[in-house]
Amino acid sequence: MRLLRFFRPSHQHTAFSATLLLMSTIMLSRVIGYMREAYIAYAFGAGRAVDVYVAAFTLPDWLNYIVAGGSASITFISIYTRFLAEKREEDAQKTFSIIITVMTTVLVAGTFIAEIFTPQFVSWMFHGFQPQEMELCVHLTRILLPAQIFFYVGGVVSAVLLSHRLFLFPAFGPLIYNVFIIAGGIAGGHRFGIAALAYGALAGSVVGPFLINAIGAAKIGAGYRPSFEVKNPAFREWVHLSIPLMLGVSLVAADDWILRFFGSSSVGAIAHLNYAKRLFAVPIAILGQATGQASLPFFSRLFGEKKFEEFAGTVNASVYRITAGSLLATGWMVAIALPLVDLVYRRGSFTFFDSESTALYFLWFSLSLALWSSQGLYARAFYASGNTLTPMVASSLITLASLPVYRLLFHRLSVTGLAIASDLGIAANTVVIAWLLHIRGLVPFGGLNWKELGKTALTGAVSGALAYEVAKVVSLNGSRRADLAALALGSLTWAAAVAAGLWILRSELPADLRGKRSPSFPPVAEGQTSETMATREEP
């Protein structure tokens, strides 16, 4: 009965159950996402058509980032959660209506302008494309641009649901979006070619991120009334918090754009990098995204209640466990990169040569897993404190400083250099944001379990190296049997080495990960067990 209650749309989750639900649904979404990428690889391979398709998402992403700036899920949720905690539900509903009305109007106008200037943007951004490729990219971009309106509105509505600790509807939005992309390709691939994927993405943005969340909001009575009351104090506060996110450029978002910019000069480079990045996104989503998304409402509540020590402890506990798990997972990902990529993608138009190129980039991306996973938690800690300016200024400066590094490594090491530059950039971004939290006394470095992190780093490196050497015993010749044998041999070696390493070093990590308390859950109060905290309903 408890499990069925856990999956009820109206169930109000704790941090533990929210993280578990989001991990489950994100894992399922990534499975569907894998099916999407596998279908694209099967039907279109890793040639210029896929380069153009991936590139076509750049201008829509820019528009969403510039206009929305992540404010739907970050700044709005902080304000809305505070209003709910203060029993100011009418103010919360009013702010919701104003933001939806004003920003949707702005986004519609921005979409119209972007549709007009799409050819100029594409010719500037992707100078390596041929004229027919430019024309296709313009066509696909114009199909995808309106989707950003539904992504934004759906994001604001999902923030309302998350503030009420209702996580089920927001969790299934991305899954439905991916299903529609696959359906679009299957249903219209023969008639529209790769444009069928873009049509599927547009339809998926309506049904997934927008409609599913709107249904959830209607069920809880989150009413919407059109309002342009821009002088509303809460709206002005939202604008004040959101402007840094709108004007700044985080490397977390810009990394994909930079990779596409340089990769357009080499046939298949954008496709190979994208396949590697999408596969790399699976562990990021499971380890970092679910915890980060579930944590923000709880971070905001702790900070709003001025429980600063509890807030710092919660953030450090989250970062420790996610980082430790990521360090161990990195060893496995590096060891089995080629057989994994070949098994996942090679079929139809995707060749073994494509697998080798994609696996090389996947290997380099894997080295930064712990950084990608932890930076989201550090950023949300800043946002929960009501400070968006400091992290965004820092991230923007790091992005600008990273551009020469991307260019230099691309010219020296070709496309591989872009993957390495991506690792260096996210490392700088994570370290600087963590340092800023430390010097402001919000989340001190001393609160991290450095001893255990050292043990897991050593264990991950040794286990990965052993697994890599053992997996090399199997000669990969493009057969499924060889892929499975190398994958199984490498995985078993890695698992045995991790278990032995953690036991020899007497690591506390296994006990920490088995605990019922979520990484993002506050420390147990005196007289209260972790079990009661994990299962109780918050008032």
N, C-alpha and C positions, 0 to 999 in steps of 0.2 A: 504493500500500500504506500509506503514511504517513497518507493521508486516511482510509482505512478503519479504521486503528488509532485514529485520533483520535475516531471515533464508537463505539468499543467500550465497552460499559458498564463493563468492568473496567479501562479505560485510566486510569492515574494522570496527571493533568494538571499542567503547569506553570502559572504565573500567566498567561502569554501564551495558551496553548491553552485554559485555563479561561475566560478573558475572551472569547476568540473563540467558543467553544462557547456560552457563555451569551448573548452578543450575538445569535448565530444563532437559538437556540431562543427567546429572548425576543422577537426580531423576528417569528418564526413565531407565537408565542403572541399577540402584539399583532395580527397579521393575523386570527387566529381571534377575538380580542377585538373587533376591528372588525366582523367578521361578526356577533358577538353583539349589539353595540350597533346595527348596521344593521338586524338583524332586529327588535329591540325597537322601534326608531324606525318601521320599516315597519308592524309589527303594532299598536303601541299609541301611536305618535306622541310628543308631548311634553306630554300632558295630566296630569290629576290621578292617573290610574292609575299612570303611571310615577313621579310624585312619591312616591306611597305605596310603590311597589316599592323605590325607592332608599332611602327613609326606613326601611324595614323592616330594612335591614342595620345600622342604628345600634346597637341594643341588643346584637346578636351581636358586633359589633365591639368594643363597650365591654367585654363579658364577656371576650372573648379578650385584650383589652389589659390589663384589670385583673388577671386571673388569670395570664396568660402573660407579659405585659409585654415581648414581644419576646425573652424569655430563651431560647427554643428555638434561635434562630439566632444569638444574640449571646453571652450569657454562657456557655452550655453549650459552644459550639464552642471558646471560648478555653480552657476547662478540659480538654476532651477532647483538643484538639490538643496541649496541654502534656504530658498523660499519654502520648500516643503518641510524642512527641519524647523523653520520658524512658524509653521502653520499658516503661511501666507499663500494659500493655494490660488486665490483670485489673482494675486500679482503674478504668480507663476504662469497662469493661463494667459493673462494679458501679454506678458513678455513673449510667450510662445507665439501668439497670433501676430504680434508686431514684427518679430524677426522673420517669420514665414512670409508675410506679405511684402515687406520691404526688400528682403534679399532675393525672393523669387522674381520680383520685378527687375531688380538689378541684373540677375542672372539671365533672364530672358533677353534683356537688352544686350548684355555681353555676348550671348549666343548669336544673336542676329549680326552683331558687328564681326564676330569671329568667322561666321559663315561667309561674309563678304571678303574678308582679307585672308582666307585660307590659302589661296595660291601663293601669295607673297610670303606667308609664314613658311610653307613647305619648301619653297625654293631657297629660302635663307637657311633653314634648319638642316635640310638634308641635301647638301650640295653634291653628294656623290650619286644621287639618283639620275637616271636617264629620263628624257622627256615623257615617255609613256609611263614610267614608274612615278614620276611627279603627278601626272594626271590621275593615276589610280589612287595615289595617296590623298590627293585633294578630295576625290569622290568618297573615299572611306571616312576621311576626317569629317566631312559634312554630314554623313550619316550618324556618326558617333556624338557629335556636339550636343544635340538636344538631350542626350541621356544625362548630362550633368545636372540639368534642372531636377530630374527625378532623384538622382543621387543626393543632391543637396537637401531637398525637402524630406526625403526618406531619412537622411542623417539627423535632421532636427527632430523628427518624430521619434526616431529610435532613441534619441537622447532623453526624451520624455519617459519612454518605457524604462530605460536604464535607471533613471532617477527614482522611479517607483520600484526598482529592483525586479523588474519583469524582463528577463533576458531571452526568453524563448523566441519571440518574433524577430528581434534583431539578429539572433544567431542564425536563423534560417534564410535571411535575405541573400547573402552571398551564394549560398548553395543553389537557390532558385535561379539566380543570375547566371551561374555557370551552366546549369541545365539548359537554359534558353540559348546560350551560345552554341552548344552542341546540337541542339534541335534545329537551330537556324542553318548550321552547316549541312546537316543531313538532309533537311527538307529542301533547301534551296541551292546546295552546292553545285549541282549540275547546271542550273539555270543562271545563277548569279556569280559563280566562282567564289573567290575568297570574300567578296562583298556580302555573301550570305551570313558569314560570321559577324559582320558589323551589324546587319539587320537583327540578328539574334541577340547581340549585346544590347541594342537599343530596346528591344522588347523586354529583355531580362531586367533592365534597369527600371522599367515601369512596374513589372509584376513583383520583382524581388525586393530591392531596397525601398521602393516607394509603397506599393500596394499592401504588402504583407505587414509593414509597420503601421500603415494607416488603419488597417483592420484592428490591430492590437490596440492602438490608441483609442479607437472608437469604443472598444469593449470596456475601457476604464473611464470613459467619459471625458477624455481630453478634448474639449470642444475648441473649435477654431472659428474665429470671427475676423474677417478682413479688417486690418487696421494700419493706418499710416501715422500713428501717434509717435513720431520720431523724437519728441521732447520727453518721452517717458524716461524717468531716471534709470530704470533697470535696462532699458534699451541702450541708453547712453553708456552705461557701465559695460554692457556687452560690446559695444563698438570700441570702447577704450581698450578692453582686453583683446579684442579680435584684430585690431589694426596691425599690431606687430606680426601676427601670424599671416595676415594678408600681404604685408609688404616684405616680410623676410622670406628667405629661401633656405629651407633646411636641406642638408645633403641627403637625408633619408628619402625625400621626394625627388631631389634633383639628380641623384645618382643614375636612375634609369634614363633621364633625359640626356645626361652627359654621355652615357654609353651609346645611346642611339645617334647622337650628333657625330661622334668620332667613328662609330661603326658603319655609318652610311656609305663610307668610301670603300668598303670591302664587301663583296657579294657574300651573303650568308652570315656576316658577322653579327648583325642585329638579331637574327634568328637564333644563332647558337648561344649568344649571351642571354637572350630572353628565355630559352629553354632551360639553361643552367640556373638562371635566377629564379624561375618559377619552381623548379624542383627544390632549390635552396629555400624558397619561401615556406615549404611545408614544415620543417622543424622550427623556423622562426614563428610561424603562426601557432603551432602547438605549444612551444615553450614560452614565447614572449607575448604574442598578440592576445591570447586568451586571458592570461594573467593581467596584462596591462589594461585591457578593456574592462575587465571585472573590477580592477583595483580603483579606478578613478573615482567612482562615487564614494567609496569607503575612505580613500585618501582625503577627498574633499570634506567629508563629514568629520573626520578626526581633526583636520586642521581648523575647520569652522568651529568646532567645539573647544579649540585651544588645547587639545591634548598633544602637545608638541613632541614630548618624549615618545609617546605611543606611535605618533606619526612617523618619527625617524626610525623607530624600531621596526615598524611595519614595512617601510620602504627597504631598509637594509636586509630584512629577512627575505623579502621577495627577490631582491637582486642576488643575494647569496645563493639561494636554491636554483634560480633560473640559470645563473652563471655556471654553477657547478655542474648542473645537468648538461648544459651546452658544451662545456669543455670535454666531457666524456663523449658526447655524441659526435663532436668534431673528429675525434680519432677514428670512429667507425666510418664516417662519411668520406674522409680522405682515403681510407684503406680500400673501400669498395666503390670508388667513384665510377670507374669505367664499366664494370659489369652492371652496376645499378642503372646508369644512364642508358646503356645499350639495351637492357631488359625493359626499361620503361618506355623508351622512345622508338627503337629501331623496328620499323615495319613500313610497308608501302614505300613512299618516296623518301623516307629517312634512312640513310645508309650507315654502314659501320664507320665510314670516315666522319660523318656528322656526329656519331656517338663519341669518337675520339676527341674531336674539337670541343664538344659540349662538356665532356667529362673533365677536360683540363680546366675549363673556366669554373666548373662546379667545384673542383678541388680547391681552387684559390678562394672562391667565395666561402667555402666551408670553414676556412681558418678564422673568419670573423663572426661566426655564429654567436658566440658569447657576447660580443659587442652589440650586434643587432638586437639580441634579445633583451639586454639590460638597458640599452639607451631609451627604449620606450618607457620603462618604469621610471627612470630618472627624469625624463621630460614630463611625465604625468605628475610627478612629485612637485615640480615647479608650477605646473598649471593648477594643481589643487591648492597651492598657496596663494593663488591669485596673481601670479607674476608670469606673464607671457613675454614681456619685453626682453628681459635678460637672456633667456635661453634662445630666443629667436635672433637677437643681435649676434650672439656668439655663433649660432649655427650658420647665419648668413656670412659672417666673416670667414668661417672655416670653409664654406662652400667656395667663396671667391678665391681663397688661398689654395684650394685643392685643384682649381682649373689648370694652372701650369703643371701640376704633378700629373694629371691625366694626360695632358698634351705631351709632356716629356716621356713618360713611360710608354705611351702609344707609339711615338716615333722610334723609341729604342727597342721595345719588345712587341710591337704590333698589338693585336687584340688582347693577348695575354696581359700586356701592360695595363690595359683598362681594368681588368679584374683585380690586379694588384693595387692599382690606384684606388679602387673602390674600398678595399680593405683598409688602406692607410687613412682614407678620408673618414670612414666610420669610426676608426680607432680614435682619431683626433676629436671627433664630435662627441663620442661617449666620455672620454677622459675629461674634456673641458666642462661638459654639463655636470658631471659628477663633482668636479673640483669646485664649480660655482656653488653647488648645493652645500658643499663642505665649508667653504669660507664664509657663507652666510649663516652657518650654524643650523641649517635645516636638516641635513642628513650627513652627519660626520663620518669620515672614512673609518674611524675607529670602531664603528658599530658593525662593520662587515667581519665575517668569520674568515679572516685571511689565512689562518692555519689550515682550515679545511679546503679553502680554495687552492692553496698550494698543493695539497695532497691530490686533489682531483685533476689539477693541471698536469702534474707529473704522471699520474695514472693514465690520463687521456693520451698524453704524448707517447708513452711507452706502449700502451695497448694498441694505439693506431699504427705505430711503426712495426710492431710484431705482426699485426693482422695484414698489413700491406705486403710484407715479405712473404708470409705464408700464402696469401692469395695469388701471388705471382707464380706459384707452382703450376697453376692452371693456365694453359695457353689460350688466350682469348682469340678465337678465329671467326667470330661472327655467328656462332651457333648458340641457341638458347641453352643447350645442355651445359656448355662451357660457362655461360653467364651465371647460371644457377649454381654450378659447382664452385666457382670463384666467390660468389656472393655468400654461399653457405659456409665455405671454409673460412673466409675472412671474418664473417660475423661471429662464428663460434669461437675463433681465436680471440677476437676482440672481447667478447663477453667473458670468456674465461680469464683473460688478462685483467680486465676491469675488476672482476670479483676478487681475484688474487691480490691485485694491487691495493684495493680498498681494505682488504683483510689484513695484509701485511702492515699497511700504514695505520691500521686501527682507525679508519675514518668513521666519523659520525654521520656522514651523508646518508647512508642507507636508512638509518633510523629516522633522520629528518624527513626524508622523502616518503617514508611509510606513514608518517604522522598524519592524522586527519585534519590538522590545522593547515589551512591554505597558506602559501607563501605570502599572500597579501592580507592575511588576517591579523588583527592586533594580537599582541602577546596575551597569554592567559592571565586573567586577573586572579588575585588571591582568593582561594576558596572556590574557584571555578575550574572544572576540568576542561581539557581540550575537546572532549566528546560533546559536552553540552554546548560549547561555543559553536561547534561545527553543525549542530542540528537545530539549534534554537531559532525561532522566528524573531527578527528584530522588530521592536515596536514602531 
